[in-house]
Amino acid sequence: MTLNLLLAAPVILLASSCAPAPVEQVQAVQKEEPVQNKSWEKLVDAERAEKVPVVLRVRLLKREGSDKMGWDKVKLLGVIKNESRFKFAAEFQVAHYSGEPGVPDGESTIYLEPYNKTSPGLWRLLGGSGQSGASHQSPVAGSK
């Protein structure tokens, strides 16, 4: 009989530890909404934003160049303005003239214009340069 009690004890403890939470706690958790940090929405140059159909907050991932155009791979952090019909991927490339600076290191706001009229998925920095097509740079922890 002692053996049966020892075997039954863990089952009783297990069953009691799986008891549902009180209704008050469940309702409190359901009422909480996730807090989204969108502080980057205010990091915009209004004059530049007026000139382009797309304004995004991005993080530079990699620089790639060529003879005439440089292509910077970026990670999309947020859409500030998108008057185009194009939906941006989580990671994509942005063009700039190879003799001009591109997307700054770390995080920045970029101002995009269509690369050309025949390629709706290709975008370049305003004026083809990071000088006019990027603003509000902020370093990211761990970036160089």
Order of alpha helices (4+ residues) and beta strands (2+ residues): alpha-alpha-alpha-beta-beta-beta-beta-beta-alpha-beta
